[in-house]
């Protein structure tokens, strides 16, 4: 995290979009081996090579994730455009809110959209029927809905 913040401070990144800790975690033994080489042999070059590979791999992953987000956004917007009339603008707004709040309740949707709870419930039900949201709790009240396709874009198989 400190590395990312340093890169932002130096103007090399606009936003914290490189998460090097995931790379270091997946390559934990190499990470420690390279740190040990710096400490014991003063081999900073090997550490820098490892670090730069991490930046490259993380940047490539970030670009792919951003492309996948744009593709998902386009795909879900087309679902809405094809099926709905006058509620399209409100549904588009809800869809945009889901990218910041991929776990949504009807209460939160009502607050974010400044609509009645019944309207928020209707919108969410429509999203569930389209497969955009999935109900998570199994309850009749205080239900939570998950934008699974979006969340999956950030999950990595180790």
Secondary structure, DSSP 4 states (H G I P E B T S, - for coil): -HHHHHHHHTTS-SSS---HHHHHHHTHHHHHHHHHHHHHH--HHHHHHHHHHHHHHHHHHHHHHHHHHHHHHHHHHHHHHHH-STTHHHHHHHHHHHTT-SEE-HHHHHHHHT--HHHHHHHHHHHHHHTS-EE-S--SSS--EE-HHHHHTT----
